[in-house]
Amino acid sequence: MSDYRERYEFWKSNSFFDEATRAELAALTDEKEIEDRFYRDLEFGTGGARGVMGAGTNRFNSYNVRRISTGFAAYLLKEFGDEAKKRGVAVAYDTRNNSAEYARQTALTMCAAGIPAYLYTYTCPTPMLSFTVRQLNCVGGVIVTASHNTKEYNGYKAYDETGCQLYPYTADAVIAEVNKVDITKTVIMDEKEAAEKGLLRYLGEDMMDRYVEAIKGEEDFITPEAKARLKVVYTPLHGAGFVPVTRVLKDLGYSGVSIVKEQTVPDGNFPTVTSPNPGDESAMQMAIKQAIAEKADIAIGSDPDADRIGMAIIEKDGSARFLSGNQICALLIDYVLKRRKSQLKPNSCIITTVVTSEMGSDIARSYGVSAEEVLTGFKFIGERMNRLEESGEKTVEFGYEESNGCLIGDYVRDKDSATALMKICEMAAFYKAHGKDMDEVLEGLYKKHGYYLDHLDNYVFTGKEGAEKIASINRKLRGIGTALSPDIDKMKDFEKGVDGLPPSDVLKYWFRDGSWLAIRPSGTEPKTKVYYCIHDNDQKAAAENLAKKQKLIKDVIDSI
């Protein structure tokens, strides 16, 4: 009998698992489905865990939440001792199905280990969890979310005492503890008992008030008249961004904000979209159509846990120009550095990632601001920010990654849609007051810095066979090396820990024409991601250049 079958039979028959779980498993008839649910444990990686909800070792469920929380609690007690029992952890959740219950299970597992848990009583954004850890001086934090994934998913993001997602060396120590946990030995404390003993502490509106005030503190002054003239359509895509984003914009005087009402309802089924990712134009369609109908200046959006952003410019002819994360952040970098030029220091820098467009870095350097490069994921941006702050070596003005996330300010250590969307509205209002629309500003940046075409291809491979294929793609590419194309100038294999960065399964190729491509397996979804940054004379030449490089990679992937 195969291992996955043994695990399946164990879960199906063991009375530790509740009746609903055992019934769900007993009803399975597809052997591939059974294999996929049990061929491995749900992985806890550097940012936490994420998976399809359901019964099984390789599914996101209450049992895996308790297993992971038990391991995380053990790490915190080892690392902080009695301090963990004094300072506690913050626990939050977004609008996904079952998120509130998984957060409760997380908190009560911590309480059973003697660690106080500050549990939110309402949905809140991921960056607000980071903010809470810092405000309450917790030893760590957890938010239950699967970010922008489709409705079938949920996840567990773990944070350190600085409010940063776990960096690899910390995550490795947590993973070691998680791997020791026998899932059938996990326990949670009774909620009433935990509250009576002062271990379970509920968080109310006060923290939202503090978070909103912090965001408002990042405003660079523009006139009330300029704010009132701006017309904006905003969608929270059924997520946790609605309250903080609308509160911030209202408090600051943006009276021309219109909401996509159908998408304000918190709903983990995300009924109006296929995938609630504001970085995908399809998810922003309702906002864009409403913005066109209302003759708005811009359409903006945030994802379910309100860390990612989306944006479209409504042009003079009534059409919409949807922007990529790279384009949005290039505009923001230019705007923020321009408005704060007199405050910039000789050691000012931005932080970006190895798969993010060079355009933002070029813009920063034009203001005398250096660019720091880290691995993909905001945990690396947050960790670098912590190190630079502690050493005083550099002053961080902006952090961002291509996947529609950025960080302005120092009160969180994660990407933050509420701050970013406030800044986008400020930027649009500022330029409108000066007779410019955002389209003109972006084209002006291309004219100054050259045309950049940035693109992402996702190759999705599901199940056990898919996981094996994903793992084999970079192995094959490593074997090919720079022989992949005669136009390659150099290649970096980040698995070797280059440039002082931790090892990571990323390959990056630079071409003689100044363009590059990078390839890596996703850390949260069953896919291989290929990033392209094409720097060319114009849009047509860049598109032709991109097509050639896409074929290079597709041929390799198709051959596996």
C-alpha positions as CSV (number, residue, x, y, z in Angstrom):
1,M,0.0,0.0,0.0
2,S,1.4,3.4,-1.0
3,D,2.1,6.1,1.6
4,Y,-0.6,8.4,0.4
5,R,-3.1,5.5,0.7
6,E,-2.0,4.8,4.3
7,R,-2.5,8.4,5.2
8,Y,-5.8,8.6,3.5
9,E,-7.1,5.5,5.4
10,F,-5.8,6.9,8.7
11,W,-7.6,10.2,8.3
12,K,-10.8,8.5,7.1
13,S,-11.0,6.1,10.1
14,N,-9.3,7.9,13.0
15,S,-11.9,9.4,15.4
16,F,-9.5,12.3,16.1
17,F,-10.8,13.8,12.9
18,D,-14.4,15.1,13.0
19,E,-17.3,13.4,11.4
20,A,-17.5,15.9,8.5
21,T,-13.9,15.4,7.6
22,R,-14.2,11.6,7.6
23,A,-17.4,11.8,5.6
24,E,-15.7,14.1,3.0
25,L,-12.9,11.6,2.6
26,A,-15.2,8.5,2.5
27,A,-17.0,10.1,-0.4
28,L,-13.9,10.4,-2.6
29,T,-13.7,8.0,-5.6
30,D,-11.1,9.6,-7.8
31,E,-7.7,8.0,-7.1
32,K,-5.8,11.0,-8.4
33,E,-7.7,13.3,-6.1
34,I,-6.9,11.0,-3.1
35,E,-3.3,11.0,-4.1
36,D,-3.2,14.8,-4.4
37,R,-4.7,15.3,-1.0
38,F,-2.3,12.9,0.7
39,Y,1.0,12.5,-1.2
40,R,2.6,15.1,1.0
41,D,2.0,17.4,4.0
42,L,0.9,20.9,3.3
43,E,4.1,22.8,3.0
44,F,5.0,25.6,5.5
45,G,7.5,27.7,3.7
46,T,9.2,31.1,4.2
47,G,6.0,33.1,4.0
48,G,3.7,30.5,5.7
49,A,1.4,28.0,4.1
50,R,-1.3,28.2,1.3
51,G,-3.5,25.6,-0.2
52,V,-6.9,24.4,-1.5
53,M,-9.3,24.0,1.4
54,G,-10.5,20.5,2.2
55,A,-9.7,17.3,4.1
56,G,-6.2,15.9,3.8
57,T,-2.6,16.3,4.7
58,N,-2.0,18.4,1.5
59,R,-5.1,20.6,2.1
60,F,-5.7,23.7,4.1
61,N,-7.9,22.8,7.0
62,S,-8.3,23.3,10.8
63,Y,-6.0,20.3,11.5
64,N,-3.2,21.8,9.5
65,V,-3.8,25.2,11.0
66,R,-3.4,23.7,14.5
67,R,-0.3,21.7,13.4
68,I,1.4,24.8,12.0
69,S,0.4,27.0,15.0
70,T,1.7,24.4,17.4
71,G,5.1,24.5,15.7
72,F,5.1,28.3,15.5
73,A,4.3,28.5,19.2
74,A,7.1,26.0,20.0
75,Y,9.5,28.2,18.1
76,L,8.4,31.4,19.8
77,L,8.8,29.8,23.2
78,K,12.3,28.6,22.3
79,E,13.3,31.9,20.9
80,F,11.7,34.3,23.4
81,G,11.0,32.1,26.5
82,D,8.9,34.0,29.1
83,E,8.9,37.1,26.9
84,A,6.6,35.2,24.4
85,K,4.1,34.7,27.3
86,K,4.2,38.4,28.1
87,R,4.2,39.9,24.7
88,G,1.9,37.5,22.8
89,V,1.0,37.2,19.1
90,A,-1.5,39.1,17.0
91,V,-3.9,37.1,14.9
92,A,-6.1,38.4,12.0
93,Y,-8.1,37.2,9.1
94,D,-9.5,38.4,5.7
95,T,-12.8,37.9,4.0
96,R,-12.1,34.4,2.6
97,N,-14.4,31.5,3.5
98,N,-13.5,29.9,6.9
99,S,-10.8,32.6,7.6
100,A,-12.4,33.7,10.9
101,E,-12.6,30.1,12.2
102,Y,-9.0,29.3,11.1
103,A,-7.9,32.5,12.9
104,R,-9.8,31.5,16.0
105,Q,-8.1,28.0,15.9
106,T,-4.7,29.7,15.5
107,A,-5.3,32.0,18.5
108,L,-6.6,29.2,20.8
109,T,-3.6,27.0,19.8
110,M,-1.3,29.8,20.9
111,C,-3.3,30.1,24.2
112,A,-3.0,26.4,24.8
113,A,0.8,26.9,24.6
114,G,0.6,29.7,27.2
115,I,1.1,32.5,24.6
116,P,-1.5,35.3,24.7
117,A,-3.3,35.9,21.5
118,Y,-4.6,39.3,20.3
119,L,-7.5,38.2,18.0
120,Y,-9.3,40.6,15.7
121,T,-13.1,40.7,15.9
122,Y,-13.4,41.9,12.3
123,T,-11.7,41.3,8.9
124,C,-8.6,43.4,8.4
125,P,-5.9,43.9,5.8
126,T,-2.6,42.0,5.9
127,P,-0.5,45.2,6.3
128,M,-2.7,46.0,9.4
129,L,-1.6,42.7,11.0
130,S,2.0,43.9,10.4
131,F,1.1,47.3,11.9
132,T,-0.5,45.6,14.9
133,V,2.5,43.4,15.7
134,R,4.6,46.6,15.8
135,Q,2.1,48.6,17.8
136,L,1.6,46.0,20.5
137,N,5.2,44.8,20.6
138,C,4.2,41.2,19.9
139,V,6.7,38.4,19.4
140,G,5.0,37.5,16.2
141,G,1.8,37.5,14.2
142,V,-0.4,35.5,11.9
143,I,-3.0,36.4,9.3
144,V,-5.3,33.8,7.7
145,T,-5.4,34.7,4.0
146,A,-4.6,33.4,0.6
147,S,-4.1,36.9,-0.8
148,H,-5.4,37.1,-4.4
149,N,-5.8,33.3,-5.0
150,T,-9.1,31.9,-6.2
151,K,-11.9,31.1,-3.8
152,E,-10.8,27.4,-3.3
153,Y,-7.7,28.6,-1.4
154,N,-6.8,29.8,2.0
155,G,-3.5,30.4,3.8
156,Y,-1.5,31.2,6.8
157,K,1.1,34.1,6.8
158,A,3.4,34.2,9.8
159,Y,5.3,37.3,10.9
160,D,8.2,38.0,13.2
161,E,8.4,40.6,16.0
162,T,9.1,43.4,13.5
163,G,5.9,42.8,11.6
164,C,7.9,41.2,8.7
165,Q,7.0,37.9,7.1
166,L,9.4,35.2,8.2
167,Y,12.9,35.5,6.7
168,P,14.4,32.2,5.6
169,Y,16.6,31.6,8.6
170,T,13.6,32.2,10.9
171,A,11.3,30.2,8.7
172,D,13.7,27.3,8.7
173,A,13.6,27.2,12.5
174,V,9.8,27.3,12.5
175,I,9.6,24.6,9.9
176,A,11.8,22.4,12.0
177,E,9.3,22.8,14.9
178,V,6.3,22.3,12.6
179,N,7.8,19.0,11.3
180,K,8.0,17.6,14.8
181,V,4.3,18.0,15.4
182,D,2.0,15.0,15.5
183,I,-1.2,16.3,14.1
184,T,-3.3,14.1,16.3
185,K,-1.6,15.5,19.5
186,T,-2.5,19.2,18.8
187,V,-4.7,20.9,21.3
188,I,-6.6,24.2,21.5
189,M,-7.9,25.9,24.6
190,D,-11.6,26.5,25.2
191,E,-12.4,30.0,24.0
192,K,-14.3,31.0,27.2
193,E,-11.5,29.7,29.4
194,A,-8.8,31.5,27.3
195,A,-10.7,34.8,27.6
196,E,-11.2,34.4,31.4
197,K,-7.5,33.6,31.9
198,G,-6.6,36.7,29.9
199,L,-4.8,34.7,27.3
200,L,-7.3,35.5,24.5
201,R,-7.6,39.3,24.0
202,Y,-10.0,40.7,21.4
203,L,-9.0,43.6,19.3
204,G,-11.6,46.3,18.4
205,E,-11.8,49.5,16.4
206,D,-9.0,51.3,18.2
207,M,-6.3,49.6,16.1
208,M,-8.1,50.5,12.8
209,D,-8.2,54.1,14.0
210,R,-4.4,54.0,14.7
211,Y,-3.7,52.4,11.3
212,V,-5.8,55.0,9.4
213,E,-4.0,57.8,11.2
214,A,-0.6,56.4,10.3
215,I,-1.6,56.2,6.6
216,K,-2.9,59.8,6.6
217,G,0.5,60.9,8.0
218,E,2.1,59.9,4.6
219,E,0.2,62.6,2.7
220,D,2.1,65.2,0.9
221,F,0.1,68.4,0.8
222,I,-2.2,69.2,-2.2
223,T,-5.0,71.7,-2.0
224,P,-8.6,70.7,-1.0
225,E,-9.8,71.9,-4.4
226,A,-7.4,69.5,-6.2
227,K,-8.7,66.6,-4.1
228,A,-12.3,67.5,-4.7
229,R,-11.9,67.7,-8.5
230,L,-10.5,64.1,-8.7
231,K,-13.0,61.5,-9.8
232,V,-12.2,57.9,-8.7
233,V,-13.9,54.6,-8.8
234,Y,-12.7,52.1,-6.2
235,T,-13.3,48.3,-5.7
236,P,-12.2,46.2,-2.7
237,L,-13.0,43.0,-4.7
238,H,-15.1,41.7,-1.8
239,G,-12.1,42.1,0.5
240,A,-10.9,43.7,3.6
241,G,-9.7,47.0,2.0
242,F,-13.1,48.7,1.9
243,V,-13.1,50.2,5.4
244,P,-9.5,51.5,5.6
245,V,-9.3,52.8,2.0
246,T,-12.7,54.6,2.1
247,R,-12.0,56.0,5.5
248,V,-8.6,57.4,4.6
249,L,-9.9,59.0,1.3
250,K,-12.9,60.5,3.0
251,D,-10.9,61.9,5.9
252,L,-8.4,63.5,3.5
253,G,-11.2,65.2,1.5
254,Y,-11.4,63.0,-1.6
255,S,-15.2,63.6,-2.1
256,G,-15.3,62.3,-5.7
257,V,-14.8,58.6,-4.8
258,S,-17.4,56.2,-6.2
259,I,-17.5,52.6,-5.0
260,V,-18.4,49.4,-7.0
261,K,-21.2,48.5,-4.7
262,E,-21.6,44.9,-5.9
263,Q,-17.9,44.3,-4.8
264,T,-18.1,45.9,-1.4
265,V,-19.8,42.9,0.1
266,P,-17.3,40.7,2.0
267,D,-17.7,37.4,0.3
268,G,-15.1,34.6,0.1
269,N,-16.8,33.1,-3.0
270,F,-15.8,36.3,-4.9
271,P,-19.0,36.0,-7.0
272,T,-18.3,38.9,-9.4
273,V,-14.8,37.8,-10.5
274,T,-12.9,34.6,-11.6
275,S,-9.9,35.6,-9.5
276,P,-9.8,38.5,-7.1
277,N,-6.4,39.8,-8.2
278,P,-6.5,43.6,-9.0
279,G,-3.3,43.0,-11.0
280,D,-5.4,41.2,-13.6
281,E,-7.4,43.4,-15.9
282,S,-10.4,41.0,-15.9
283,A,-10.8,41.4,-12.1
284,M,-11.0,45.2,-12.5
285,Q,-13.6,45.2,-15.3
286,M,-16.5,46.3,-13.2
287,A,-14.5,49.2,-11.7
288,I,-13.2,50.2,-15.2
289,K,-16.7,50.1,-16.8
290,Q,-18.1,52.2,-13.9
291,A,-15.2,54.6,-14.2
292,I,-15.8,55.1,-18.0
293,A,-19.5,55.5,-17.5
294,E,-19.0,58.1,-14.7
295,K,-16.2,59.9,-16.6
296,A,-13.8,59.3,-13.8
297,D,-10.0,60.0,-13.9
298,I,-8.9,56.6,-12.6
299,A,-10.2,53.2,-11.4
300,I,-8.4,51.6,-8.5
301,G,-8.7,48.3,-6.6
302,S,-7.3,46.2,-3.8
303,D,-7.3,42.4,-3.3
304,P,-9.1,40.4,-0.5
305,D,-6.4,40.9,2.1
306,A,-5.8,44.5,0.9
307,D,-2.0,44.3,0.2
308,R,-2.1,44.4,-3.6
309,I,-3.3,47.2,-5.8
310,G,-4.8,47.7,-9.3
311,M,-5.1,50.8,-11.4
312,A,-6.5,51.9,-14.8
313,I,-6.3,55.4,-16.3
314,I,-9.5,56.6,-18.0
315,E,-8.3,58.5,-21.1
316,K,-9.7,61.5,-22.8
317,D,-11.4,59.5,-25.5
318,G,-13.3,57.4,-22.9
319,S,-11.1,54.3,-23.2
320,A,-9.2,52.7,-20.3
321,R,-5.5,52.0,-20.0
322,F,-4.8,49.3,-17.5
323,L,-1.4,49.5,-15.8
324,S,0.9,46.8,-14.6
325,G,2.4,46.7,-11.2
326,N,5.7,47.9,-12.6
327,Q,4.0,50.9,-14.3
328,I,2.0,51.9,-11.2
329,C,5.1,51.8,-9.0
330,A,7.3,53.6,-11.6
331,L,4.7,56.5,-11.5
332,L,4.6,56.4,-7.7
333,I,8.4,56.3,-7.3
334,D,8.7,59.4,-9.6
335,Y,5.9,61.2,-7.8
336,V,7.1,60.5,-4.2
337,L,10.7,61.4,-5.0
338,K,9.7,64.5,-6.8
339,R,7.5,65.7,-4.0
340,R,10.0,64.8,-1.3
341,K,13.1,65.9,-3.2
342,S,14.2,68.5,-0.6
343,Q,13.9,65.8,2.1
344,L,16.0,63.1,0.3
345,K,19.3,62.2,2.0
346,P,22.6,61.2,0.4
347,N,21.9,57.7,1.6
348,S,18.3,57.5,0.4
349,C,17.3,54.3,-1.4
350,I,14.5,52.3,-2.8
351,I,14.2,48.5,-2.4
352,T,13.1,46.3,-5.2
353,T,13.4,42.6,-6.3
354,V,15.4,40.6,-8.8
355,V,12.3,40.1,-11.0
356,T,11.0,43.7,-10.9
357,S,11.4,46.1,-13.9
358,E,14.6,48.2,-14.1
359,M,12.4,51.3,-14.8
360,G,11.7,52.1,-11.2
361,S,15.4,51.8,-10.3
362,D,16.4,54.1,-13.3
363,I,13.9,56.7,-12.1
364,A,15.2,56.5,-8.6
365,R,18.8,57.0,-9.7
366,S,17.8,60.1,-11.7
367,Y,16.9,61.6,-8.3
368,G,20.2,60.5,-6.8
369,V,18.5,57.7,-5.0
370,S,20.2,54.2,-5.0
371,A,18.3,50.9,-5.6
372,E,18.7,47.9,-3.4
373,E,17.8,44.5,-4.9
374,V,16.4,41.5,-2.9
375,L,14.8,38.2,-3.7
376,T,11.1,37.9,-4.7
377,G,8.7,38.5,-1.8
378,F,8.0,41.2,0.6
379,K,9.6,39.4,3.4
380,F,12.9,40.2,1.8
381,I,12.0,43.8,1.3
382,G,10.9,44.1,4.9
383,E,14.0,42.3,6.2
384,R,16.3,44.6,4.2
385,M,14.4,47.6,5.5
386,N,15.0,46.4,9.0
387,R,18.7,45.9,8.5
388,L,19.2,49.3,6.9
389,E,17.2,51.0,9.6
390,E,19.2,49.3,12.4
391,S,22.5,50.1,10.8
392,G,21.7,53.6,9.7
393,E,23.5,52.7,6.4
394,K,20.6,53.8,4.2
395,T,17.2,55.6,4.4
396,V,14.4,53.7,2.7
397,E,12.1,55.9,0.7
398,F,10.1,53.2,-1.1
399,G,9.8,49.4,-1.4
400,Y,8.0,47.5,-4.2
401,E,7.7,44.4,-6.3
402,E,6.3,43.8,-9.8
403,S,3.3,41.9,-8.4
404,N,1.3,45.1,-7.6
405,G,2.6,45.7,-4.1
406,C,4.5,48.6,-2.6
407,L,5.4,50.1,0.8
408,I,5.5,53.8,1.6
409,G,6.3,54.8,5.2
410,D,7.9,52.9,8.1
411,Y,4.9,51.7,10.2
412,V,4.5,48.4,8.5
413,R,6.8,45.8,6.9
414,D,4.6,44.5,4.2
415,K,3.0,45.8,1.0
416,D,0.1,48.1,1.8
417,S,-2.8,48.8,-0.5
418,A,-4.5,51.5,1.6
419,T,-1.3,53.7,1.7
420,A,-0.6,53.0,-2.0
421,L,-4.1,53.8,-3.1
422,M,-4.1,57.0,-1.0
423,K,-0.9,58.0,-2.7
424,I,-2.2,57.1,-6.2
425,C,-5.2,59.4,-5.6
426,E,-2.9,62.2,-4.3
427,M,-0.7,61.8,-7.4
428,A,-3.6,61.8,-9.8
429,A,-5.1,64.9,-8.2
430,F,-1.8,66.7,-8.2
431,Y,-1.2,66.1,-11.9
432,K,-4.8,67.0,-12.8
433,A,-4.4,70.3,-10.9
434,H,-1.3,70.9,-13.1
435,G,-3.2,70.1,-16.3
436,K,-1.8,66.6,-16.8
437,D,-3.4,63.2,-16.9
438,M,-1.6,60.1,-15.7
439,D,-1.2,58.8,-19.3
440,E,0.9,61.8,-20.2
441,V,3.0,61.4,-17.1
442,L,3.8,57.8,-17.9
443,E,4.6,58.5,-21.5
444,G,6.9,61.3,-20.3
445,L,8.8,58.8,-18.2
446,Y,9.2,56.5,-21.2
447,K,10.5,59.4,-23.2
448,K,13.1,60.2,-20.5
449,H,14.1,56.6,-19.5
450,G,13.4,54.6,-22.6
451,Y,10.5,52.2,-23.3
452,Y,10.1,49.3,-20.9
453,L,7.8,46.3,-21.7
454,D,7.4,44.1,-18.6
455,H,5.6,40.9,-18.8
456,L,4.8,37.8,-16.8
457,D,3.9,34.3,-18.1
458,N,2.4,31.7,-15.7
459,Y,2.8,28.0,-16.6
460,V,0.3,26.1,-14.4
461,F,0.9,22.4,-13.5
462,T,-1.3,20.8,-10.9
463,G,-1.1,17.6,-8.7
464,K,1.9,15.5,-7.9
465,E,3.0,15.2,-11.6
466,G,2.7,19.0,-11.9
467,A,4.8,19.5,-8.9
468,E,7.5,17.2,-10.4
469,K,7.4,19.1,-13.7
470,I,7.7,22.4,-12.0
471,A,10.8,21.2,-10.1
472,S,12.3,19.8,-13.3
473,I,12.0,23.0,-15.4
474,N,14.8,24.9,-13.7
475,R,16.9,21.7,-13.4
476,K,16.8,21.4,-17.2
477,L,17.6,25.1,-17.7
478,R,20.6,24.8,-15.3
479,G,21.9,22.0,-17.5
480,I,21.5,24.2,-20.6
481,G,23.1,27.3,-19.1
482,T,23.9,30.3,-21.3
483,A,23.7,27.9,-24.4
484,L,19.9,28.7,-24.2
485,S,20.6,31.5,-26.7
486,P,23.6,33.1,-28.4
487,D,22.2,36.5,-27.4
488,I,22.7,35.8,-23.7
489,D,25.3,38.0,-22.1
490,K,25.3,36.4,-18.6
491,M,23.2,34.2,-16.4
492,K,22.8,34.1,-12.6
493,D,21.7,31.0,-10.6
494,F,20.3,32.4,-7.3
495,E,20.2,28.9,-5.9
496,K,23.9,29.4,-5.1
497,G,23.2,32.4,-2.9
498,V,24.6,35.1,-5.1
499,D,25.1,38.8,-4.3
500,G,24.8,38.1,-0.6
501,L,21.2,36.9,-1.0
502,P,19.9,33.6,0.5
503,P,19.7,30.7,-1.9
504,S,16.5,30.7,-4.0
505,D,15.4,28.7,-7.0
506,V,15.6,31.6,-9.5
507,L,17.4,31.7,-12.8
508,K,18.0,35.1,-14.5
509,Y,19.4,35.8,-17.9
510,W,20.7,39.1,-19.2
511,F,20.7,39.7,-23.0
512,R,23.1,41.8,-25.0
513,D,20.2,44.1,-26.0
514,G,19.8,45.2,-22.3
515,S,16.7,43.0,-21.7
516,W,16.4,40.2,-19.2
517,L,14.2,37.3,-18.2
518,A,13.9,35.4,-15.0
519,I,12.2,32.1,-14.1
520,R,11.2,30.7,-10.8
521,P,8.6,28.3,-9.3
522,S,5.8,30.1,-7.4
523,G,6.0,29.7,-3.7
524,T,2.2,29.8,-3.2
525,E,0.6,28.3,-6.3
526,P,1.3,25.3,-8.6
527,K,3.0,27.2,-11.4
528,T,6.3,28.3,-12.9
529,K,6.6,32.0,-13.3
530,V,8.6,33.6,-16.1
531,Y,9.3,37.4,-15.9
532,Y,10.5,39.5,-18.8
533,C,11.9,43.1,-18.8
534,I,12.3,44.3,-22.4
535,H,14.1,47.6,-22.8
536,D,13.8,48.7,-26.4
537,N,13.3,51.7,-28.7
538,D,9.5,51.6,-28.9
539,Q,6.5,49.5,-28.1
540,K,6.5,47.6,-31.4
541,A,10.1,46.7,-31.3
542,A,9.7,45.6,-27.6
543,A,6.7,43.4,-28.4
544,E,8.7,41.6,-31.2
545,N,11.6,41.2,-28.8
546,L,9.4,39.8,-26.1
547,A,7.8,37.2,-28.5
548,K,11.3,35.8,-29.3
549,K,12.2,35.4,-25.6
550,Q,8.9,33.8,-24.8
551,K,9.5,31.2,-27.5
552,L,12.9,30.4,-25.9
553,I,11.4,29.4,-22.6
554,K,8.2,27.8,-24.0
555,D,10.3,25.4,-26.2
556,V,12.2,24.2,-23.1
557,I,9.0,23.8,-21.0
558,D,7.2,22.0,-23.8
559,S,10.1,19.6,-24.1
560,I,9.9,18.4,-20.5
